[in-house]
Amino acid sequence: MGCDVCYTNHAEADSDDMDALLALLCAAGVNFVMGVPGADDIMLNYQSTSFHDALFLRDTLGLQRAPEFEEWLQRQGLTTARGRLRDGAAPLALAHVLGTQAH
């Protein structure tokens, strides 16, 4: 089961609350957490988790990606054989995947 750890901007919550809830959910075995760039969903006017939150908890708790997704990331050159993100490889690899030129 997946989860979007978020709150609307008028709620009495903050990023510490979200960090605690996200850590508890990941420790409990949630299968998917949603992330948005910068953790700020400007369309829906709420705060969510960002991609780096999932990376941090995956490393901290020793969690693995789905095998087929991990294989795809490696084929695209985004991660190493150990599953770590490659430094500086993302723009070039993503440009290849999207069929565009990296600048």
N, CA, C and O atoms as CSV, one atom per row, in Angstrom:
chain,resi,resn,atom,element,x,y,z
A,1,MET,N,N,0.835,-1.175,0.000
A,1,MET,CA,C,0.000,0.000,0.000
A,1,MET,C,C,0.878,1.236,0.000
A,1,MET,O,O,1.928,1.251,0.643
A,2,GLY,N,N,0.471,2.254,-0.701
A,2,GLY,CA,C,1.222,3.487,-0.766
A,2,GLY,C,C,0.573,4.589,0.020
A,2,GLY,O,O,-0.564,4.468,0.478
A,3,CYS,N,N,1.317,5.678,0.171
A,3,CYS,CA,C,0.815,6.774,0.988
A,3,CYS,C,C,1.434,8.090,0.533
A,3,CYS,O,O,2.595,8.137,0.126
A,4,ASP,N,N,0.655,9.142,0.607
A,4,ASP,CA,C,1.159,10.491,0.382
A,4,ASP,C,C,1.142,11.185,1.735
A,4,ASP,O,O,0.073,11.506,2.255
A,5,VAL,N,N,2.304,11.417,2.301
A,5,VAL,CA,C,2.413,12.119,3.577
A,5,VAL,C,C,2.334,13.608,3.256
A,5,VAL,O,O,3.270,14.176,2.693
A,6,CYS,N,N,1.229,14.232,3.611
A,6,CYS,CA,C,1.046,15.629,3.221
A,6,CYS,C,C,0.107,16.345,4.192
A,6,CYS,O,O,-0.552,15.730,5.031
A,7,TYR,N,N,0.076,17.661,4.043
A,7,TYR,CA,C,-0.886,18.464,4.793
A,7,TYR,C,C,-1.188,19.731,4.008
A,7,TYR,O,O,-0.349,20.225,3.255
A,8,THR,N,N,-2.391,20.247,4.193
A,8,THR,CA,C,-2.745,21.493,3.528
A,8,THR,C,C,-2.127,22.655,4.298
A,8,THR,O,O,-1.849,22.545,5.492
A,9,ASN,N,N,-1.923,23.743,3.616
A,9,ASN,CA,C,-1.210,24.878,4.211
A,9,ASN,C,C,-1.952,25.535,5.367
A,9,ASN,O,O,-1.350,26.308,6.112
A,10,HIS,N,N,-3.226,25.256,5.537
A,10,HIS,CA,C,-3.960,25.850,6.663
A,10,HIS,C,C,-4.016,24.913,7.875
A,10,HIS,O,O,-4.596,25.273,8.900
A,11,ALA,N,N,-3.425,23.723,7.775
A,11,ALA,CA,C,-3.449,22.758,8.882
A,11,ALA,C,C,-2.389,23.100,9.925
A,11,ALA,O,O,-1.388,23.752,9.626
A,12,GLU,N,N,-2.626,22.654,11.138
A,12,GLU,CA,C,-1.635,22.824,12.200
A,12,GLU,C,C,-0.661,21.662,12.145
A,12,GLU,O,O,-0.710,20.745,12.964
A,13,ALA,N,N,0.222,21.722,11.163
A,13,ALA,CA,C,1.234,20.683,10.948
A,13,ALA,C,C,2.453,21.364,10.361
A,13,ALA,O,O,2.373,22.484,9.855
A,14,ASP,N,N,3.583,20.675,10.433
A,14,ASP,CA,C,4.799,21.217,9.824
A,14,ASP,C,C,5.656,20.069,9.308
A,14,ASP,O,O,5.267,18.904,9.391
A,15,SER,N,N,6.817,20.407,8.777
A,15,SER,CA,C,7.672,19.386,8.171
A,15,SER,C,C,8.194,18.380,9.195
A,15,SER,O,O,8.483,17.239,8.835
A,16,ASP,N,N,8.322,18.777,10.458
A,16,ASP,CA,C,8.724,17.809,11.488
A,16,ASP,C,C,7.664,16.718,11.653
A,16,ASP,O,O,7.997,15.543,11.810
A,17,ASP,N,N,6.394,17.109,11.616
A,17,ASP,CA,C,5.309,16.132,11.700
A,17,ASP,C,C,5.369,15.165,10.519
A,17,ASP,O,O,5.185,13.959,10.680
A,18,MET,N,N,5.625,15.705,9.347
A,18,MET,CA,C,5.694,14.855,8.159
A,18,MET,C,C,6.895,13.923,8.211
A,18,MET,O,O,6.788,12.757,7.831
A,19,ASP,N,N,8.034,14.419,8.674
A,19,ASP,CA,C,9.225,13.563,8.784
A,19,ASP,C,C,8.967,12.395,9.729
A,19,ASP,O,O,9.339,11.258,9.435
A,20,ALA,N,N,8.330,12.676,10.866
A,20,ALA,CA,C,8.039,11.622,11.841
A,20,ALA,C,C,7.070,10.600,11.260
A,20,ALA,O,O,7.288,9.396,11.393
A,21,LEU,N,N,6.003,11.068,10.617
A,21,LEU,CA,C,5.020,10.160,10.035
A,21,LEU,C,C,5.643,9.333,8.913
A,21,LEU,O,O,5.393,8.131,8.821
A,22,LEU,N,N,6.443,9.957,8.069
A,22,LEU,CA,C,7.091,9.238,6.979
A,22,LEU,C,C,8.021,8.150,7.509
A,22,LEU,O,O,8.034,7.035,6.988
A,23,ALA,N,N,8.795,8.471,8.538
A,23,ALA,CA,C,9.702,7.479,9.126
A,23,ALA,C,C,8.917,6.309,9.720
A,23,ALA,O,O,9.307,5.153,9.556
A,24,LEU,N,N,7.821,6.603,10.406
A,24,LEU,CA,C,6.992,5.538,10.981
A,24,LEU,C,C,6.373,4.649,9.898
A,24,LEU,O,O,6.357,3.424,10.024
A,25,LEU,N,N,5.869,5.273,8.843
A,25,LEU,CA,C,5.275,4.497,7.761
A,25,LEU,C,C,6.308,3.597,7.083
A,25,LEU,O,O,6.031,2.431,6.800
A,26,CYS,N,N,7.495,4.139,6.826
A,26,CYS,CA,C,8.546,3.341,6.178
A,26,CYS,C,C,9.016,2.208,7.081
A,26,CYS,O,O,9.262,1.098,6.608
A,27,ALA,N,N,9.142,2.478,8.371
A,27,ALA,CA,C,9.537,1.426,9.312
A,27,ALA,C,C,8.452,0.344,9.409
A,27,ALA,O,O,8.754,-0.820,9.675
A,28,ALA,N,N,7.207,0.727,9.197
A,28,ALA,CA,C,6.096,-0.218,9.258
A,28,ALA,C,C,5.937,-1.007,7.967
A,28,ALA,O,O,5.163,-1.964,7.926
A,29,GLY,N,N,6.657,-0.623,6.902
A,29,GLY,CA,C,6.629,-1.398,5.669
A,29,GLY,C,C,5.768,-0.851,4.551
A,29,GLY,O,O,5.354,-1.606,3.672
A,30,VAL,N,N,5.487,0.438,4.560
A,30,VAL,CA,C,4.716,0.998,3.452
A,30,VAL,C,C,5.473,0.726,2.148
A,30,VAL,O,O,6.702,0.798,2.119
A,31,ASN,N,N,4.750,0.414,1.079
A,31,ASN,CA,C,5.375,0.030,-0.184
A,31,ASN,C,C,5.708,1.200,-1.099
A,31,ASN,O,O,6.575,1.076,-1.965
A,32,PHE,N,N,5.043,2.324,-0.924
A,32,PHE,CA,C,5.209,3.436,-1.837
A,32,PHE,C,C,4.935,4.737,-1.096
A,32,PHE,O,O,3.947,4.848,-0.370
A,33,VAL,N,N,5.796,5.704,-1.277
A,33,VAL,CA,C,5.526,7.056,-0.779
A,33,VAL,C,C,5.626,8.015,-1.948
A,33,VAL,O,O,6.498,7.891,-2.807
A,34,MET,N,N,4.732,8.953,-1.961
A,34,MET,CA,C,4.691,9.934,-3.034
A,34,MET,C,C,5.691,11.041,-2.739
A,34,MET,O,O,5.894,11.406,-1.581
A,35,GLY,N,N,6.304,11.567,-3.763
A,35,GLY,CA,C,7.203,12.706,-3.624
A,35,GLY,C,C,6.942,13.705,-4.727
A,35,GLY,O,O,6.646,13.323,-5.859
A,36,VAL,N,N,7.048,14.966,-4.411
A,36,VAL,CA,C,6.902,16.022,-5.413
A,36,VAL,C,C,8.136,16.913,-5.350
A,36,VAL,O,O,8.731,17.059,-4.282
A,37,PRO,N,N,8.528,17.505,-6.462
A,37,PRO,CA,C,9.717,18.372,-6.454
A,37,PRO,C,C,9.606,19.471,-5.401
A,37,PRO,O,O,8.639,20.233,-5.380
A,38,GLY,N,N,10.599,19.541,-4.540
A,38,GLY,CA,C,10.633,20.579,-3.518
A,38,GLY,C,C,9.640,20.381,-2.390
A,38,GLY,O,O,9.551,21.221,-1.494
A,39,ALA,N,N,8.893,19.289,-2.413
A,39,ALA,CA,C,7.897,18.960,-1.390
A,39,ALA,C,C,6.744,19.951,-1.325
A,39,ALA,O,O,6.001,19.965,-0.344
A,40,ASP,N,N,6.583,20.774,-2.343
A,40,ASP,CA,C,5.551,21.812,-2.331
A,40,ASP,C,C,4.661,21.644,-3.548
A,40,ASP,O,O,5.065,21.965,-4.666
A,41,ASP,N,N,3.461,21.146,-3.339
A,41,ASP,CA,C,2.519,20.967,-4.441
A,41,ASP,C,C,1.744,22.270,-4.625
A,41,ASP,O,O,0.765,22.528,-3.925
A,42,ILE,N,N,2.192,23.076,-5.568
A,42,ILE,CA,C,1.587,24.398,-5.741
A,42,ILE,C,C,0.203,24.327,-6.377
A,42,ILE,O,O,-0.596,25.249,-6.214
A,43,MET,N,N,-0.091,23.253,-7.096
A,43,MET,CA,C,-1.401,23.142,-7.716
A,43,MET,C,C,-2.486,22.876,-6.669
A,43,MET,O,O,-3.558,23.480,-6.712
A,44,LEU,N,N,-2.206,21.982,-5.741
A,44,LEU,CA,C,-3.200,21.627,-4.725
A,44,LEU,C,C,-3.036,22.407,-3.428
A,44,LEU,O,O,-3.843,22.259,-2.510
A,45,ASN,N,N,-1.996,23.240,-3.344
A,45,ASN,CA,C,-1.746,24.086,-2.185
A,45,ASN,C,C,-1.528,23.257,-0.914
A,45,ASN,O,O,-2.142,23.509,0.123
A,46,TYR,N,N,-0.639,22.260,-1.021
A,46,TYR,CA,C,-0.297,21.498,0.165
A,46,TYR,C,C,1.175,21.120,0.146
A,46,TYR,O,O,1.844,21.199,-0.884
A,47,GLN,N,N,1.661,20.707,1.305
A,47,GLN,CA,C,3.051,20.279,1.458
A,47,GLN,C,C,3.083,18.757,1.453
A,47,GLN,O,O,2.229,18.105,2.055
A,48,SER,N,N,4.059,18.208,0.778
A,48,SER,CA,C,4.196,16.765,0.670
A,48,SER,C,C,5.639,16.394,0.972
A,48,SER,O,O,6.398,17.212,1.491
A,49,THR,N,N,6.014,15.178,0.653
A,49,THR,CA,C,7.409,14.780,0.780
A,49,THR,C,C,8.090,14.962,-0.570
A,49,THR,O,O,7.439,14.994,-1.614
A,50,SER,N,N,9.397,15.079,-0.526
A,50,SER,CA,C,10.173,15.251,-1.743
A,50,SER,C,C,10.950,13.978,-2.032
A,50,SER,O,O,10.987,13.064,-1.207
A,51,PHE,N,N,11.561,13.920,-3.189
A,51,PHE,CA,C,12.295,12.730,-3.610
A,51,PHE,C,C,13.443,12.407,-2.654
A,51,PHE,O,O,13.727,11.238,-2.394
A,52,HIS,N,N,14.101,13.442,-2.134
A,52,HIS,CA,C,15.238,13.189,-1.233
A,52,HIS,C,C,14.790,12.561,0.089
A,52,HIS,O,O,15.581,11.883,0.745
A,53,ASP,N,N,13.542,12.776,0.485
A,53,ASP,CA,C,13.036,12.143,1.708
A,53,ASP,C,C,13.007,10.622,1.554
A,53,ASP,O,O,13.417,9.896,2.460
A,54,ALA,N,N,12.526,10.147,0.417
A,54,ALA,CA,C,12.478,8.699,0.164
A,54,ALA,C,C,13.889,8.120,0.079
A,54,ALA,O,O,14.145,7.033,0.596
A,55,LEU,N,N,14.809,8.843,-0.573
A,55,LEU,CA,C,16.191,8.364,-0.673
A,55,LEU,C,C,16.834,8.254,0.702
A,55,LEU,O,O,17.514,7.271,1.000
A,56,PHE,N,N,16.617,9.266,1.541
A,56,PHE,CA,C,17.185,9.254,2.889
A,56,PHE,C,C,16.672,8.060,3.690
A,56,PHE,O,O,17.456,7.336,4.304
A,57,LEU,N,N,15.358,7.859,3.683
A,57,LEU,CA,C,14.799,6.764,4.472
A,57,LEU,C,C,15.171,5.407,3.906
A,57,LEU,O,O,15.367,4.454,4.660
A,58,ARG,N,N,15.273,5.307,2.582
A,58,ARG,CA,C,15.700,4.031,1.997
A,58,ARG,C,C,17.096,3.680,2.495
A,58,ARG,O,O,17.353,2.539,2.879
A,59,ASP,N,N,17.997,4.659,2.489
A,59,ASP,CA,C,19.358,4.427,2.983
A,59,ASP,C,C,19.374,4.145,4.485
A,59,ASP,O,O,20.052,3.222,4.937
A,60,THR,N,N,18.641,4.925,5.246
A,60,THR,CA,C,18.640,4.803,6.698
A,60,THR,C,C,18.077,3.463,7.173
A,60,THR,O,O,18.609,2.844,8.094
A,61,LEU,N,N,17.006,3.032,6.537
A,61,LEU,CA,C,16.346,1.802,6.960
A,61,LEU,C,C,16.793,0.574,6.172
A,61,LEU,O,O,16.315,-0.531,6.427
A,62,GLY,N,N,17.702,0.757,5.221
A,62,GLY,CA,C,18.194,-0.362,4.422
A,62,GLY,C,C,17.137,-0.964,3.513
A,62,GLY,O,O,17.119,-2.175,3.296
A,63,LEU,N,N,16.256,-0.125,2.979
A,63,LEU,CA,C,15.176,-0.595,2.110
A,63,LEU,C,C,15.646,-0.658,0.657
A,63,LEU,O,O,16.578,0.044,0.265
A,64,GLN,N,N,14.993,-1.504,-0.131
A,64,GLN,CA,C,15.340,-1.686,-1.542
A,64,GLN,C,C,14.193,-1.222,-2.430
A,64,GLN,O,O,13.029,-1.235,-2.030
A,65,ARG,N,N,14.550,-0.811,-3.649
A,65,ARG,CA,C,13.540,-0.494,-4.654
A,65,ARG,C,C,12.980,-1.803,-5.208
A,65,ARG,O,O,13.566,-2.869,-5.015
A,66,ALA,N,N,11.855,-1.715,-5.889
A,66,ALA,CA,C,11.331,-2.880,-6.602
A,66,ALA,C,C,12.393,-3.332,-7.599
A,66,ALA,O,O,12.974,-2.492,-8.287
A,67,PRO,N,N,12.664,-4.631,-7.697
A,67,PRO,CA,C,13.754,-5.110,-8.554
A,67,PRO,C,C,13.673,-4.634,-10.000
A,67,PRO,O,O,14.693,-4.262,-10.581
A,68,GLU,N,N,12.490,-4.638,-10.586
A,68,GLU,CA,C,12.366,-4.213,-11.979
A,68,GLU,C,C,12.642,-2.715,-12.141
A,68,GLU,O,O,13.173,-2.291,-13.167
A,69,PHE,N,N,12.285,-1.918,-11.139
A,69,PHE,CA,C,12.578,-0.493,-11.195
A,69,PHE,C,C,14.074,-0.260,-11.004
A,69,PHE,O,O,14.658,0.590,-11.676
A,70,GLU,N,N,14.694,-1.003,-10.099
A,70,GLU,CA,C,16.142,-0.882,-9.879
A,70,GLU,C,C,16.908,-1.245,-11.152
A,70,GLU,O,O,17.867,-0.563,-11.513
A,71,GLU,N,N,16.492,-2.305,-11.826
A,71,GLU,CA,C,17.143,-2.699,-13.076
A,71,GLU,C,C,17.012,-1.606,-14.130
A,71,GLU,O,O,17.969,-1.313,-14.847
A,72,TRP,N,N,15.834,-1.006,-14.225
A,72,TRP,CA,C,15.611,0.068,-15.195
A,72,TRP,C,C,16.509,1.267,-14.876
A,72,TRP,O,O,17.120,1.836,-15.781
A,73,LEU,N,N,16.596,1.653,-13.610
A,73,LEU,CA,C,17.452,2.773,-13.215
A,73,LEU,C,C,18.906,2.517,-13.597
A,73,LEU,O,O,19.595,3.427,-14.058
A,74,GLN,N,N,19.374,1.290,-13.409
A,74,GLN,CA,C,20.750,0.949,-13.763
A,74,GLN,C,C,20.956,0.973,-15.272
A,74,GLN,O,O,21.973,1.474,-15.751
A,75,ARG,N,N,19.997,0.434,-16.025
A,75,ARG,CA,C,20.117,0.465,-17.491
A,75,ARG,C,C,20.162,1.889,-18.021
A,75,ARG,O,O,20.838,2.161,-19.013
A,76,GLN,N,N,19.447,2.798,-17.370
A,76,GLN,CA,C,19.416,4.192,-17.811
A,76,GLN,C,C,20.649,4.966,-17.348
A,76,GLN,O,O,20.851,6.109,-17.760
A,77,GLY,N,N,21.468,4.360,-16.503
A,77,GLY,CA,C,22.667,5.018,-16.007
A,77,GLY,C,C,22.423,5.961,-14.844
A,77,GLY,O,O,23.271,6.801,-14.543
A,78,LEU,N,N,21.274,5.837,-14.184
A,78,LEU,CA,C,20.949,6.724,-13.070
A,78,LEU,C,C,21.499,6.237,-11.736
A,78,LEU,O,O,21.762,7.038,-10.838
A,79,THR,N,N,21.678,4.894,-11.603
A,79,THR,CA,C,22.190,4.346,-10.357
A,79,THR,C,C,23.364,3.417,-10.626
A,79,THR,O,O,23.574,2.947,-11.744
A,80,THR,N,N,24.117,3.170,-9.569
A,80,THR,CA,C,25.243,2.238,-9.637
A,80,THR,C,C,24.726,0.817,-9.429
A,80,THR,O,O,23.541,0.608,-9.171
A,81,ALA,N,N,25.627,-0.153,-9.545
A,81,ALA,CA,C,25.250,-1.549,-9.312
A,81,ALA,C,C,24.799,-1.770,-7.865
A,81,ALA,O,O,24.062,-2.714,-7.581
A,82,ARG,N,N,25.242,-0.896,-6.949
A,82,ARG,CA,C,24.836,-0.993,-5.535
A,82,ARG,C,C,23.557,-0.207,-5.244
A,82,ARG,O,O,23.123,-0.137,-4.094
A,83,GLY,N,N,22.945,0.389,-6.285
A,83,GLY,CA,C,21.686,1.103,-6.110
A,83,GLY,C,C,21.816,2.548,-5.693
A,83,GLY,O,O,20.811,3.184,-5.376
A,84,ARG,N,N,23.018,3.085,-5.681
A,84,ARG,CA,C,23.227,4.488,-5.296
A,84,ARG,C,C,23.052,5.383,-6.515
A,84,ARG,O,O,23.402,4.993,-7.629
A,85,LEU,N,N,22.513,6.580,-6.310
A,85,LEU,CA,C,22.409,7.534,-7.408
A,85,LEU,C,C,23.804,7.930,-7.872
A,85,LEU,O,O,24.703,8.135,-7.056
A,86,ARG,N,N,23.977,8.037,-9.172
A,86,ARG,CA,C,25.265,8.463,-9.722
A,86,ARG,C,C,25.382,9.978,-9.637
A,86,ARG,O,O,24.450,10.694,-10.002
A,87,ASP,N,N,26.519,10.468,-9.160
A,87,ASP,CA,C,26.760,11.906,-9.103
A,87,ASP,C,C,26.880,12.466,-10.510
A,87,ASP,O,O,27.692,11.996,-11.306
A,88,GLY,N,N,26.077,13.460,-10.811
A,88,GLY,CA,C,26.171,14.159,-12.086
A,88,GLY,C,C,25.645,13.395,-13.282
A,88,GLY,O,O,25.634,13.937,-14.387
A,89,ALA,N,N,25.210,12.162,-13.110
A,89,ALA,CA,C,24.743,11.367,-14.243
A,89,ALA,C,C,23.283,11.644,-14.587
A,89,ALA,O,O,22.850,11.382,-15.709
A,90,ALA,N,N,22.547,12.157,-13.655
A,90,ALA,CA,C,21.109,12.294,-13.855
A,90,ALA,C,C,20.737,13.153,-15.059
A,90,ALA,O,O,19.918,12.711,-15.864
A,91,PRO,N,N,21.294,14.365,-15.233
A,91,PRO,CA,C,20.866,15.173,-16.386
A,91,PRO,C,C,21.116,14.477,-17.721
A,91,PRO,O,O,20.248,14.492,-18.594
A,92,LEU,N,N,22.275,13.875,-17.888
A,92,LEU,CA,C,22.588,13.194,-19.139
A,92,LEU,C,C,21.718,11.960,-19.327
A,92,LEU,O,O,21.189,11.734,-20.415
A,93,ALA,N,N,21.567,11.162,-18.275
A,93,ALA,CA,C,20.758,9.949,-18.373
A,93,ALA,C,C,19.294,10.278,-18.624
A,93,ALA,O,O,18.643,9.611,-19.428
A,94,LEU,N,N,18.768,11.289,-17.953
A,94,LEU,CA,C,17.379,11.659,-18.149
A,94,LEU,C,C,17.161,12.229,-19.549
A,94,LEU,O,O,16.117,11.992,-20.158
A,95,ALA,N,N,18.129,12.971,-20.059
A,95,ALA,CA,C,18.009,13.503,-21.424
A,95,ALA,C,C,17.923,12.348,-22.418
A,95,ALA,O,O,17.160,12.403,-23.382
A,96,HIS,N,N,18.710,11.305,-22.173
A,96,HIS,CA,C,18.673,10.122,-23.038
A,96,HIS,C,C,17.301,9.458,-22.971
A,96,HIS,O,O,16.734,9.108,-24.006
A,97,VAL,N,N,16.765,9.282,-21.775
A,97,VAL,CA,C,15.476,8.630,-21.585
A,97,VAL,C,C,14.372,9.443,-22.251
A,97,VAL,O,O,13.470,8.886,-22.878
A,98,LEU,N,N,14.449,10.764,-22.111
A,98,LEU,CA,C,13.398,11.632,-22.652
A,98,LEU,C,C,13.608,11.975,-24.117
A,98,LEU,O,O,12.738,12.575,-24.748
A,99,GLY,N,N,14.753,11.598,-24.658
A,99,GLY,CA,C,15.036,11.890,-26.058
A,99,GLY,C,C,15.365,13.342,-26.312
A,99,GLY,O,O,15.115,13.852,-27.404
A,100,THR,N,N,15.925,14.022,-25.317
A,100,THR,CA,C,16.307,15.434,-25.459
A,100,THR,C,C,17.806,15.573,-25.265
A,100,THR,O,O,18.497,14.603,-24.954
A,101,GLN,N,N,18.294,16.770,-25.450
A,101,GLN,CA,C,19.703,17.044,-25.220
A,101,GLN,C,C,19.888,17.681,-23.862
A,101,GLN,O,O,19.140,18.584,-23.487
A,102,ALA,N,N,20.903,17.206,-23.107
A,102,ALA,CA,C,21.219,17.805,-21.803
A,102,ALA,C,C,22.051,19.052,-22.024
A,102,ALA,O,O,22.899,19.092,-22.915
A,103,HIS,N,N,21.809,20.062,-21.218
A,103,HIS,CA,C,22.590,21.308,-21.318
A,103,HIS,C,C,23.518,21.419,-20.150
A,103,HIS,O,O,24.264,22.392,-20.043
